Amino acid sequence: MDAELRSIAEQSAQPLTDEQLQSEEGLRAFQKGRLLETDEAWHRLLPTSALEALGSKEVKRQSQIFEIIKTERNYVRDLKLVRDIFVEPLRNADPPVIKKDRLRGFIKEVFWNMDEILAYHQRMLNGLFARQLEQHPFIHSISDVVLETALVFGEAYESYYKHYPLAKARHISEVNRNGDYAYFIQQRRLDPRLRKRDFNAFLIQPTNRLTQLKLQLSGVEKVTRQLYQTSDADRNDLGSSGPGNVSDDHTDISGLEVVQEVINGIIRTSQPGIDVADSKAKFWDLCESLVYQRGEIIDMDLYDEARTLVYSGPLARRQRTELDWHGWHDLHVALLDNNLLFTKEKRHTTGLLRRHVISRPIPLEYLRLGNFHDPPESRKKKDTEGRSPLGRLLAESEPMYPFTIYHASEKTKRRYTLYARSDEERKRWKSMLKEAQMVRKVNADANMWFAPQVVDDGFFRTSGSKSQVSPSSKFSGRISCASAFTSGSRQFIVVGAATGVFAAPRGVHDYRKVIPNVNATSMVCIPNFNKIIILQNGSLLSYSLDVLARAAQGLDDSGTLRKTATTVNSSQDGTVLFFRAGKVGNRTLLLYAAKSLLQVTLYAVEIVDQAANIQRGSPSPAFRQFGSPLSLPKDVHDLSPLIKTVAVCGERGILIVDPTNLGTSVMTVVPDFRGASQNAPLSSLKERCESAKALGLVRCSANELLVVYDAVGCYVDKHGVPSRSSGYLRWESTASTYAHRGDHVLLFSAEFIEIRNVASGRLVQVIEASEVRLLHSGFGSADPLLIAMAGSERDEHGASDKVAELVQTAELEPAPLTAADSSAAWEEWDMT
């Protein structure tokens, strides 16, 4: 017989004679759990004559004390069974039921601190057994024994209470996804010591034990008060003639009251944690049941420790079709602390419940609440299935209460009318949605990655409904571009608007028009060469930053500044459409696209350090042609300088060209969709990308780039081939441009600035405004991000156009790359 069967045999109950029961042998057999169940009662362990000599109240009191000891013995036994039947066999299973690298964490997560609780109760049980052997059959007091342990096991119980919902969820999750574990649990139930109880019955025991113990102690306290807080005459009437009735001040009266207060305190302080853990367990269950639509990369940051399930429940949606005029569909809607999820529940043949995400989650920053007051609509009850058409027509209906929510950036396309089963439930949803939005906003405001800091709101004006047009009106026109530079110890802001270029020291709100009567559309300051490059009226001009700083302070006039102007492009190039400045290798280049009558051409111009050349006695022009021009498709609209190459954005995608040799450069198209006809995910991605407008490229890591489109994004490897199973990201708003800072890409649309993590695509911040424009993303990553938006002033002087800087609130340091990593990353495109 193996050890386990011997243990079962040793613990099996044995019948005893009345004489044996009423001796010390019977008491010890009880403590070892070897009595028949019918003999496990206090009155069975003492002679009938002694029992008859006691009053009914004393019999009741002693029976209740005995029951406390009995349940404590059973509780300790069950905690040991958890260790012996579940934990140790699971830990020692060969082959392993759970992979070795997960086993230790899983055991800790599910069984938590049961061993610690067992140690406390083993000590209390030993004390109760000793008291029982010492005073049986008339135990005077147990409060001191229980109190000694109750004063020290509080933290252990609070920890278990708060963790229990998570432990249960972890166990259920493992059963659902690990067949070996499910079989292991099923086989464990066959052990006769478990008495056909399932695993959850043991897992939940510690959460019930204190409540059970408190009720038992309350019963003993009540009968003790009846016995020992009455007059002698009343006590005789009650029949309390047993030993120990010598004092009105019985220790169990006050002692048991203290124990109950201690236990109540443990339960009371644990309850908030239990609620949080229960919510977290429901959240885990939701996460593990989610099934996403193929292709789209959705990162809702579900594994953040702060992520919570705020509220969830069934709602209905009505979508009528020709085949289904009523069109009712049942949904399970989940409100997280950062997103609203729409799912449809399906129970698979295996019994697993899956929640299929049927629509893109709505971030709470974009969620808007509509009408919550429309009258109810009727819906036939579900039990009409199988009935005839007439039967279904006559079937009983139930009211459904509608409410509307929508996406702030797609008010029509993503508008949802949902139905609750009662007006109370509809009100509950409204309350929870509003509360979640408020909490999300508070948290977002306190944890901004980029904080808008106002540079000016009042000087730049456009005509508005309240403005009065007169010869003295000074409308600057709409802001189109801006830049910043430092001269001496002061920072200056340069702003391009419809009526000219304005400049002022930062903090001074009286801007001076330094270049009048030009329409500047973009600009960049290059301090190392003392130049500002401005695209104005279709030409690319360079001005001195030093003179610009003097003009901004009124020390020089605009005429002096104009004398420093140098035209970068040739008059034969045509109209300059756009330009970018960047470091390509060791050279600082200006790259611009110009449109002539028949074509669009890309030019590269190197900026020359004139001061250094003059010192060497060899003066040279400020700009010199670099390589030969490159003809481009007519649909190109932007450039992105990389490390050694340039990305040219067009309708066909993004062209990678070598600016050092434009004329003979071999153009590479990114993404590379070759093979899409034989690859369904790649074909789907190609279709999405070809219907979007390419904006540029952002480096993610040593081996990957993010291709940014106006509506979507996708990842490509160092060869330009789509990675991540040809998955794609969808932006919440249609972006007109973007900027890259550290680990983040910022997407700009008319009403929102959408900030996402580059590597994961996760939405981390949303800034809402009106008439948003990116004015300046800088020559380098350290340059300020300047934006414009509708200002706050509306008066007779017009509507203000606000200039602000997006300031990073935390230092973001990308993982360092070794020289070998960097070289290998861009070998194909020579971007090192």
C-alpha positions in Angstrom: 0.0 0.0 0.0 1.5 3.3 -1.0 1.9 6.3 1.3 -1.2 8.1 0.1 -3.5 5.1 0.6 -1.9 4.4 4.1 -2.7 8.0 5.0 -6.3 7.6 3.9 -6.5 4.3 5.9 -5.0 5.9 9.0 -7.5 8.8 8.9 -10.6 6.6 8.4 -13.2 6.8 11.1 -13.4 3.9 13.6 -16.5 3.1 15.7 -15.9 3.3 19.5 -18.0 2.0 22.4 -19.8 4.4 24.6 -17.2 3.7 27.3 -14.3 4.5 24.9 -16.1 7.7 23.7 -16.5 9.0 27.2 -12.9 8.5 28.1 -9.8 10.4 27.0 -9.5 8.0 24.2 -12.7 9.3 22.6 -11.4 12.9 22.9 -8.1 12.1 21.3 -9.9 10.2 18.5 -12.0 13.3 17.9 -8.9 15.5 17.7 -7.3 13.1 15.1 -10.5 13.0 13.1 -11.1 9.3 13.6 -14.6 9.3 15.0 -17.7 8.5 13.1 -19.6 11.6 11.9 -22.5 10.7 14.2 -20.2 10.6 17.2 -18.6 14.0 16.5 -20.7 15.9 19.1 -19.9 17.2 22.6 -22.8 15.3 24.2 -21.5 11.9 22.8 -18.2 12.4 24.7 -19.5 12.5 28.3 -21.6 10.2 30.4 -25.4 10.5 30.3 -25.5 11.2 34.1 -23.2 14.2 33.7 -25.2 15.5 30.8 -28.4 15.3 32.8 -26.9 17.2 35.7 -26.3 20.3 33.5 -28.8 22.9 32.6 -29.8 23.4 29.0 -27.9 26.7 28.6 -24.6 25.1 29.7 -25.2 22.2 27.3 -25.7 24.7 24.5 -22.6 26.7 25.4 -20.3 23.6 25.6 -21.8 22.3 22.4 -21.1 25.5 20.6 -17.5 25.6 21.9 -17.0 22.0 20.7 -18.4 23.0 17.3 -15.8 25.8 17.0 -13.0 23.4 17.8 -14.4 20.9 15.3 -14.7 23.4 12.4 -11.2 24.7 13.2 -9.9 21.1 13.0 -11.7 20.6 9.6 -10.4 23.9 8.3 -6.8 23.0 9.1 -7.3 19.6 7.6 -8.6 21.1 4.3 -5.7 23.6 4.1 -3.3 20.7 4.4 -5.3 18.8 1.7 -4.7 21.7 -0.7 -1.0 21.4 -0.1 -0.9 17.6 -0.3 -3.4 16.9 -3.1 -2.9 20.0 -5.4 0.3 21.9 -4.7 2.9 19.3 -4.2 1.7 16.9 -7.0 1.5 19.9 -9.4 5.0 21.0 -8.4 6.5 17.5 -8.8 4.5 16.3 -11.9 6.6 14.5 -14.5 6.0 15.3 -17.3 5.1 18.8 -16.0 1.5 19.9 -16.2 2.6 23.5 -16.5 5.9 24.6 -18.1 8.7 24.9 -15.7 9.3 28.6 -16.3 5.7 29.3 -15.4 5.1 26.8 -12.7 6.5 28.7 -9.7 4.6 31.9 -10.6 1.4 30.0 -11.2 1.5 28.2 -7.9 2.1 31.6 -6.1 -0.6 33.3 -8.1 -3.3 30.7 -7.4 -2.5 29.5 -3.9 -1.1 32.8 -2.7 -0.4 32.7 1.1 -2.4 29.6 2.1 0.7 28.2 3.8 0.9 31.3 6.0 -2.8 31.1 6.9 -2.4 27.4 7.7 0.5 28.1 10.1 -1.6 30.6 12.1 -4.6 28.2 12.3 -2.5 25.2 13.2 -1.2 27.2 16.1 -4.7 28.2 17.2 -5.9 24.6 16.8 -3.1 23.3 19.0 -4.1 25.8 21.7 -7.8 24.8 21.5 -6.9 21.1 21.6 -4.7 21.7 24.7 -7.5 23.6 26.4 -9.9 20.8 25.5 -7.7 18.1 26.9 -7.1 20.2 30.1 -10.8 21.2 30.8 -13.0 18.7 29.0 -15.9 18.3 29.4 -16.5 21.8 30.8 -14.3 24.3 29.0 -14.4 27.6 30.9 -13.0 29.9 28.2 -11.6 30.0 24.7 -11.4 33.7 24.0 -7.8 34.0 25.0 -6.7 31.2 22.7 -8.6 32.6 19.7 -7.6 36.2 20.4 -3.9 35.4 20.5 -4.0 34.2 16.9 -6.6 36.7 15.7 -4.3 39.6 16.6 -1.6 38.4 14.2 -3.4 36.8 11.2 -5.1 40.0 10.0 -2.5 40.9 7.3 -2.4 37.4 6.0 -6.2 37.3 5.6 -6.4 40.8 4.1 -3.8 39.7 1.5 -5.7 36.5 0.7 -9.1 38.3 0.6 -7.9 40.9 -1.9 -6.1 38.3 -4.1 -8.8 35.6 -4.2 -10.7 36.9 -7.2 -7.4 37.0 -9.2 -6.4 33.5 -8.0 -9.8 32.1 -9.1 -9.6 33.8 -12.5 -6.0 32.5 -13.0 -7.1 29.0 -12.2 -10.1 29.1 -14.6 -8.0 30.6 -17.3 -5.5 27.8 -17.0 -8.2 25.2 -17.1 -9.6 26.7 -20.3 -6.4 26.9 -22.2 -4.3 24.0 -20.8 -5.8 20.6 -21.3 -3.1 18.9 -19.1 -4.0 21.1 -16.2 -7.7 20.5 -16.7 -7.1 16.8 -16.6 -4.9 17.1 -13.5 -7.7 18.9 -11.6 -10.2 16.3 -12.8 -8.0 13.5 -11.5 -7.4 15.2 -8.2 -11.2 15.2 -7.5 -11.1 11.4 -7.4 -9.2 11.5 -4.2 -11.6 10.3 -1.4 -10.2 12.8 1.1 -11.8 15.6 -1.0 -15.3 14.1 -0.4 -16.3 15.0 -4.0 -15.6 18.7 -3.4 -14.2 20.6 -6.4 -11.1 22.8 -6.4 -12.9 26.1 -6.0 -14.5 24.9 -2.8 -11.0 24.8 -1.2 -9.8 28.0 -2.9 -12.7 30.0 -1.4 -12.5 28.5 2.1 -10.2 31.2 3.6 -12.6 33.9 2.5 -15.5 32.3 4.4 -13.7 31.1 7.5 -13.5 34.4 9.4 -17.2 35.1 8.8 -18.1 31.6 10.0 -15.8 31.9 13.1 -17.3 35.3 14.0 -20.8 33.9 13.9 -19.8 30.9 16.1 -18.1 33.2 18.6 -21.2 35.4 18.6 -23.3 32.4 19.6 -21.0 31.5 22.4 -20.9 35.1 23.7 -24.7 35.3 23.7 -25.3 32.2 25.8 -22.4 33.1 28.1 -24.0 36.5 28.8 -27.3 34.7 29.5 -25.5 32.4 32.0 -23.1 34.9 33.7 -24.8 38.3 33.6 -27.9 37.3 35.6 -28.9 37.1 39.2 -28.3 33.9 41.2 -32.0 33.2 41.2 -32.3 33.7 37.4 -29.2 31.6 36.9 -30.8 28.7 38.9 -33.9 29.0 36.8 -31.8 28.7 33.7 -30.3 25.6 35.1 -26.7 26.7 35.0 -25.3 24.5 37.8 -22.2 23.4 36.0 -18.7 24.3 37.3 -17.3 27.7 36.6 -20.5 29.6 37.6 -18.6 31.5 40.3 -18.4 35.0 38.9 -20.5 37.4 37.0 -17.4 38.7 35.3 -16.8 35.8 32.9 -13.7 36.2 30.7 -15.5 35.1 27.6 -18.0 37.9 27.7 -15.5 40.7 27.1 -12.9 38.5 25.5 -15.2 37.1 22.7 -16.5 40.7 22.1 -12.9 41.8 21.5 -12.2 38.9 19.1 -15.3 39.7 17.1 -14.2 43.3 16.8 -10.8 42.2 15.6 -12.4 39.9 13.0 -14.9 42.6 11.9 -12.0 45.0 11.4 -10.1 42.5 9.2 -13.2 41.9 7.0 -14.1 45.6 6.9 -10.6 46.8 5.8 -10.4 44.0 3.2 -13.6 44.7 1.4 -12.4 47.6 -0.8 -9.4 45.4 -1.9 -11.8 42.5 -2.6 -13.9 44.7 -4.8 -10.8 45.9 -6.7 -9.5 42.3 -7.1 -12.9 41.1 -8.3 -13.0 43.9 -10.9 -9.5 42.9 -11.9 -10.5 39.3 -12.2 -13.4 40.2 -14.4 -11.1 42.3 -16.5 -8.7 39.4 -16.9 -11.5 37.2 -18.0 -12.6 39.8 -20.6 -9.0 40.1 -21.9 -8.5 36.4 -22.3 -11.9 36.0 -24.1 -11.3 38.7 -26.7 -11.0 37.8 -30.4 -9.9 40.6 -32.7 -10.5 41.0 -36.4 -7.6 39.9 -38.5 -5.1 42.4 -39.8 -5.5 45.4 -37.6 -3.0 45.9 -34.8 -4.9 47.0 -31.7 -2.9 47.8 -28.5 -5.1 49.0 -25.7 -2.4 48.6 -23.1 -4.4 45.8 -21.5 -1.5 44.6 -19.4 -0.8 47.9 -17.7 -1.2 47.4 -13.9 -3.5 50.4 -13.8 -5.9 49.1 -16.4 -9.4 48.4 -15.0 -12.8 47.2 -16.1 -15.1 50.0 -15.1 -18.4 48.5 -16.1 -19.8 45.9 -18.5 -23.0 44.2 -19.4 -25.4 43.2 -22.2 -26.8 45.8 -24.6 -28.6 45.5 -27.9 -28.1 47.1 -31.2 -30.7 47.4 -34.0 -29.5 47.2 -37.6 -32.4 46.6 -40.0 -31.8 44.8 -43.3 -34.1 43.5 -46.1 -33.9 40.0 -44.6 -34.2 41.1 -41.0 -36.5 44.1 -40.6 -36.4 44.0 -36.8 -32.5 43.7 -36.8 -31.9 43.1 -33.1 -28.4 42.0 -32.2 -27.2 41.3 -28.6 -23.8 42.7 -27.6 -21.6 42.5 -24.6 -20.2 46.0 -24.1 -17.2 46.6 -21.8 -16.2 50.0 -20.5 -12.5 50.1 -19.6 -10.7 53.0 -18.0 -9.3 53.9 -21.4 -11.6 52.4 -24.1 -15.1 51.3 -24.8 -15.4 47.9 -26.4 -18.2 46.3 -28.5 -18.1 42.5 -28.5 -20.4 39.7 -29.5 -20.4 36.6 -27.3 -20.0 33.1 -28.8 -19.7 29.9 -26.8 -17.5 27.5 -28.7 -18.1 23.7 -28.9 -15.4 23.3 -26.3 -17.5 25.4 -23.8 -15.1 28.4 -23.9 -16.8 31.8 -24.1 -15.3 34.0 -26.7 -16.0 37.7 -27.2 -15.4 38.8 -30.7 -14.6 42.5 -31.1 -17.1 43.6 -33.8 -16.1 47.2 -34.0 -13.0 49.3 -33.3 -12.7 50.3 -29.6 -13.4 53.9 -28.9 -10.8 55.6 -26.8 -12.5 57.6 -24.0 -10.8 60.8 -25.3 -12.9 60.5 -28.5 -16.1 59.2 -26.9 -19.1 61.6 -26.9 -22.5 61.0 -25.3 -25.6 61.7 -27.3 -29.3 61.4 -26.5 -30.3 59.3 -23.4 -33.9 60.3 -23.3 -35.7 58.8 -26.3 -38.8 56.7 -25.5 -38.4 52.9 -25.4 -38.9 50.7 -28.5 -40.5 47.3 -28.5 -38.6 44.0 -29.1 -40.1 40.5 -29.4 -38.9 38.3 -26.6 -36.3 35.7 -27.5 -38.5 32.7 -26.8 -40.3 33.2 -30.1 -37.8 30.8 -31.9 -39.5 27.9 -33.5 -42.9 29.6 -33.6 -44.9 30.2 -36.7 -44.9 33.7 -38.3 -48.3 34.4 -36.7 -47.0 33.1 -33.3 -44.0 35.4 -33.5 -46.2 38.3 -34.5 -48.4 37.7 -31.4 -45.5 37.0 -29.1 -45.0 39.2 -26.0 -42.8 42.2 -26.5 -40.4 43.9 -24.1 -39.3 47.6 -24.0 -35.8 48.5 -25.0 -34.4 51.9 -23.9 -32.1 53.6 -26.5 -29.2 55.8 -26.0 -26.6 57.2 -28.5 -22.9 57.5 -28.4 -20.4 58.5 -31.1 -16.8 59.0 -32.0 -15.7 62.7 -31.9 -13.6 62.4 -35.1 -16.2 60.4 -37.1 -19.5 61.7 -35.8 -21.5 60.1 -38.6 -19.7 56.9 -39.5 -19.1 55.8 -35.9 -22.4 56.7 -34.3 -24.0 53.9 -32.3 -27.5 53.6 -30.9 -27.5 51.0 -28.1 -30.5 49.6 -26.2 -30.7 48.8 -22.5 -33.4 46.5 -21.0 -34.6 49.2 -18.5 -34.5 52.9 -18.0 -32.5 52.3 -14.8 -29.8 50.4 -16.7 -29.7 53.2 -19.3 -29.1 55.7 -16.6 -26.5 53.5 -15.1 -24.6 53.4 -18.4 -24.8 57.1 -18.7 -23.4 57.6 -15.2 -20.6 55.2 -15.6 -19.6 56.6 -19.0 -19.5 60.2 -17.7 -17.6 59.1 -14.6 -15.0 57.1 -16.7 -14.5 60.1 -19.0 -13.9 62.4 -16.1 -11.4 60.1 -14.4 -9.7 59.5 -17.8 -9.3 63.2 -18.3 -7.9 63.8 -14.8 -5.4 61.0 -15.3 -4.4 62.2 -18.8 -3.9 65.8 -17.6 -1.7 64.6 -14.8 0.3 62.3 -17.0 0.9 64.2 -20.3 3.7 63.1 -22.5 3.5 66.5 -24.3 2.2 69.6 -22.7 1.0 72.5 -24.8 2.6 75.8 -23.7 1.1 79.0 -25.2 3.6 81.2 -27.0 1.1 83.8 -28.2 -2.7 84.1 -28.2 -3.9 87.6 -29.3 -1.4 89.1 -31.7 -2.2 87.1 -34.8 -5.7 87.7 -36.1 -8.0 86.7 -38.8 -11.3 88.3 -39.7 -14.2 87.0 -37.6 -17.9 87.5 -37.1 -17.3 90.4 -34.6 -14.4 92.0 -36.4 -14.7 95.5 -37.9 -12.9 95.9 -41.2 -11.4 99.4 -41.6 -8.3 100.9 -43.1 -6.7 100.7 -39.7 -7.4 97.0 -39.3 -4.3 94.9 -38.7 -5.2 91.4 -39.6 -2.1 89.2 -39.9 -4.0 86.5 -41.6 -3.9 82.8 -40.9 -0.6 81.4 -39.5 1.0 78.9 -41.9 4.5 78.2 -40.4 6.8 79.1 -37.6 10.3 78.5 -36.3 12.5 79.3 -33.3 16.1 80.1 -32.8 18.5 81.5 -30.2 20.6 84.6 -30.7 22.8 85.7 -27.8 21.0 84.6 -24.7 17.5 85.2 -26.0 15.1 82.9 -27.9 13.2 84.3 -30.8 10.0 83.1 -32.4 9.4 83.6 -36.2 5.9 83.3 -37.6 4.8 83.1 -41.2 1.3 84.3 -41.9 -0.8 85.4 -45.0 0.5 89.0 -44.8 4.2 88.4 -44.1 6.7 87.1 -41.7 6.7 88.3 -38.1 9.3 87.9 -35.3 9.7 88.8 -31.6 11.7 87.7 -28.6 9.9 84.8 -26.9 7.7 86.2 -24.2 7.1 89.5 -26.1 3.7 89.6 -27.6 4.2 92.6 -29.9 5.5 91.0 -33.0 7.3 93.0 -35.7 6.6 92.4 -39.4 10.2 91.7 -40.5 9.4 90.6 -44.1 6.2 92.2 -45.4 3.9 91.2 -48.2 5.0 87.6 -48.6 3.0 84.5 -48.2 5.4 82.2 -46.3 4.3 78.5 -46.3 7.2 76.8 -44.5 10.5 77.7 -42.8 13.3 76.3 -40.9 16.2 77.8 -38.8 19.7 76.4 -39.2 21.7 78.1 -36.4 25.0 76.5 -37.3 25.0 78.4 -40.6 23.3 81.5 -39.2 20.4 81.1 -41.7 16.6 80.8 -41.8 15.2 79.2 -45.0 11.7 80.4 -46.0 9.5 79.1 -48.7 7.6 82.3 -49.8 5.6 82.9 -52.9 6.9 79.7 -54.6 10.6 80.6 -54.1 13.2 79.4 -51.5 15.0 82.2 -49.8 17.7 82.4 -47.1 18.1 85.2 -44.5 20.6 86.0 -41.8 19.4 84.9 -38.3 21.5 87.6 -36.6 19.9 90.4 -38.6 16.5 88.8 -38.1 17.1 88.9 -34.4 18.0 92.6 -34.6 14.9 93.3 -36.7 12.7 91.5 -34.2 13.9 93.9 -31.5 13.5 97.0 -33.7 17.3 97.5 -34.0 17.2 96.9 -37.8 14.4 97.4 -40.3 13.0 94.9 -42.8 15.0 96.5 -45.6 18.3 95.6 -43.8 17.0 92.0 -43.5 16.0 91.8 -47.1 19.6 92.7 -48.1 20.7 89.5 -46.5 18.3 87.4 -48.7 19.7 84.8 -51.0 17.6 82.8 -53.4 18.3 79.2 -53.0 16.5 77.8 -56.1 17.3 78.7 -59.7 14.7 80.7 -61.6 14.7 77.9 -64.2 13.7 75.3 -61.6 10.1 76.4 -61.6 7.8 76.9 -58.6 9.0 75.3 -55.4 6.3 73.1 -53.9 8.0 72.0 -50.6 11.4 71.6 -49.0 13.1 69.9 -46.2 16.5 70.4 -44.5 18.4 67.6 -42.9 21.7 66.0 -42.2 22.7 63.4 -44.8 26.0 61.9 -43.7 28.2 64.8 -42.7 26.5 67.3 -45.0 23.6 69.7 -44.3 21.3 69.6 -47.3 18.3 71.4 -48.5 16.1 69.2 -50.6 13.3 70.8 -52.5 10.8 69.8 -55.2 10.0 72.3 -57.9 7.2 72.1 -60.5 7.9 73.2 -64.0 5.5 73.2 -66.9 5.8 69.4 -67.6 7.3 67.8 -64.6 8.3 67.8 -60.9 12.0 67.7 -60.1 13.9 67.0 -56.9 17.0 69.1 -56.2 19.6 68.8 -53.5 21.6 71.8 -52.4 24.4 71.8 -49.8 24.6 74.6 -47.3 28.2 75.9 -47.2 30.0 77.2 -44.1 31.1 80.6 -45.6 32.8 81.8 -42.4 35.1 78.8 -42.4 35.9 79.2 -46.1 36.7 82.9 -45.7 39.1 82.1 -42.9 40.8 79.7 -45.2 41.0 82.4 -47.9 38.6 80.7 -50.3 35.2 82.4 -50.3 32.4 80.5 -51.8 28.6 80.8 -52.3 26.3 80.0 -49.4 24.7 77.2 -51.4 26.0 74.8 -54.0 24.2 72.3 -56.2 24.7 68.8 -54.9 24.5 66.1 -57.6 22.1 66.2 -60.5 18.3 66.6 -60.3 15.9 63.7 -60.2 12.6 63.7 -62.0 9.7 62.6 -59.7 6.1 61.6 -60.3 3.8 64.6 -60.3 1.9 63.4 -57.3 4.7 63.8 -54.8 3.8 66.0 -51.8 6.5 65.7 -49.1 10.1 64.6 -48.2 11.6 62.9 -45.1 15.4 63.1 -44.8 16.7 59.8 -43.3 20.3 59.1 -42.3 21.9 58.7 -45.7 18.8 58.7 -48.0 15.6 60.6 -48.5 12.0 59.3 -48.4 9.8 61.0 -51.1 6.1 60.7 -50.4 3.8 60.1 -53.4 0.6 58.4 -54.4 2.3 55.1 -55.2 3.9 55.0 -51.7 7.3 56.2 -50.6 10.3 56.3 -52.8 13.8 55.9 -51.2 16.4 57.9 -53.1 20.1 58.7 -52.6 20.4 62.5 -52.5 24.2 62.3 -53.1 23.5 61.1 -56.6 19.9 61.9 -57.5 20.3 61.7 -61.2 21.4 58.0 -61.2 19.7 57.0 -58.0 17.8 53.7 -58.0 14.5 54.4 -56.4 13.1 51.8 -54.0 9.4 51.8 -53.3 8.3 51.3 -49.7 6.4 49.3 -48.6 7.3 46.5 -50.9 4.1 44.7 -51.9 5.6 42.2 -54.3 3.9 38.9 -53.7 0.6 40.4 -52.5 -1.3 38.4 -55.1 -0.3 35.2 -53.3 -0.6 36.5 -49.7 -4.1 37.5 -48.5 -2.9 39.6 -45.5 -0.3 41.4 -47.6 -3.0 42.0 -50.3 -5.3 43.5 -47.7 -2.6 45.8 -46.4 -1.7 46.9 -49.9 -5.3 47.8 -50.6 -5.5 49.9 -47.5 -2.2 51.7 -48.1 -3.0 52.4 -51.8 -6.2 54.1 -50.7 -4.3 56.3 -48.2 -1.9 59.2 -48.5 1.7 58.5 -47.5 3.2 61.0 -45.0 6.6 59.6 -44.2 8.8 57.2 -42.3 9.7 56.9 -38.6 12.4 54.7 -37.3 11.2 52.2 -34.7 14.3 50.1 -34.0 17.5 48.8 -35.6 15.4 46.5 -37.8 12.1 48.2 -38.3 10.4 51.3 -39.6 6.9 52.7 -39.2 5.3 53.9 -42.5 3.0 56.7 -41.7 -0.1 57.3 -43.9 -2.9 59.8 -43.3 -5.4 57.1 -42.1 -3.2 54.1 -41.3 0.3 53.0 -40.4 2.3 49.8 -41.0 5.6 48.4 -40.1 8.3 47.3 -42.6 11.7 45.6 -42.1 15.1 46.9 -43.3 14.3 45.7 -46.8 11.0 47.5 -47.0 8.9 44.4 -46.7 5.8 44.6 -44.4 6.4 43.0 -41.0 4.2 41.9 -38.1 2.2 39.6 -40.3 1.3 42.5 -42.6 -0.8 44.0 -39.8 -1.8 47.7 -39.8 -2.6 50.5 -37.4 -5.6 52.7 -37.9 -5.5 56.3 -36.6 -8.5 57.7 -34.8 -8.4 60.8 -37.0 -7.2 61.4 -40.5 -3.8 63.0 -40.1 -2.6 65.8 -42.4 1.0 65.6 -41.1 3.1 64.1 -38.4 6.2 64.7 -36.2 8.6 62.2 -34.5 10.0 62.7 -31.0 11.8 60.0 -29.1 9.5 57.0 -28.7 6.5 58.8 -30.0 4.9 59.8 -33.3 2.5 62.8 -33.2 -0.3 62.8 -35.8 -2.0 66.1 -36.5 -5.5 66.5 -37.8 -7.8 69.6 -37.7 -9.2 68.9 -34.3 -6.9 66.4 -32.6 -3.2 65.7 -32.0 -2.9 61.9 -31.6 0.2 60.8 -29.8 1.2 57.2 -30.2 4.1 54.9 -29.1 6.2 54.2 -32.2 7.1 50.6 -31.4 3.6 49.4 -30.5 1.2 51.9 -32.1 -0.5 52.4 -28.7 -2.4 55.6 -28.2 -0.9 57.3 -25.2 -2.3 60.9 -25.3 -4.8 63.0 -27.2 -4.8 66.8 -27.4 -8.1 68.3 -28.6 -8.3 71.8 -30.1 -9.7 73.6 -33.1 -8.0 74.3 -36.4 -4.8 72.5 -35.4 -1.7 72.9 -37.6 1.9 71.7 -37.2 4.0 74.8 -37.9 7.5 73.5 -37.2 8.9 70.1 -36.4 12.4 71.3 -36.3 15.7 70.8 -38.1 16.7 68.3 -35.4 14.8 66.3 -32.7 15.9 68.8 -30.0 14.1 71.7 -31.8 10.8 72.9 -30.4 7.5 71.6 -31.8 5.4 74.6 -32.7 1.8 74.3 -33.5 -1.1 76.7 -34.2 -4.8 76.4 -33.3 -7.8 78.6 -33.0 -7.2 81.1 -30.2 -9.5 82.2 -27.3 -10.1 85.8 -28.3 -13.0 86.9 -30.5 -13.6 90.6 -30.7 -13.6 93.6 -33.0 -10.0 93.0 -33.8 -10.8 89.6 -35.2 -10.4 86.0 -34.1 -7.0 85.2 -32.6 -4.7 82.4 -34.0 -2.8 80.8 -31.1 0.8 79.7 -31.3 1.9 77.0 -28.8 4.8 74.7 -28.2 4.4 71.0 -27.4 6.9 70.4 -24.6 7.9 66.9 -23.7 7.2 66.4 -20.0 9.5 63.4 -19.6 12.9 62.5 -21.0 12.5 59.7 -23.5 15.7 57.7 -24.2 15.5 55.1 -26.9 17.4 51.9 -26.3 21.0 52.4 -27.3 22.2 50.8 -30.5 25.7 49.4 -31.1 27.6 50.5 -34.1 27.1 47.0 -35.5 23.4 47.1 -35.0 23.1 50.5 -36.7 25.1 49.4 -39.6 23.2 46.2 -40.1 19.9 48.0 -39.8 20.2 50.2 -42.9 22.6 48.3 -45.0 20.1 47.7 -47.7 19.1 51.4 -48.0 22.5 52.7 -46.9 20.9 54.8 -44.1 23.8 54.6 -41.7 
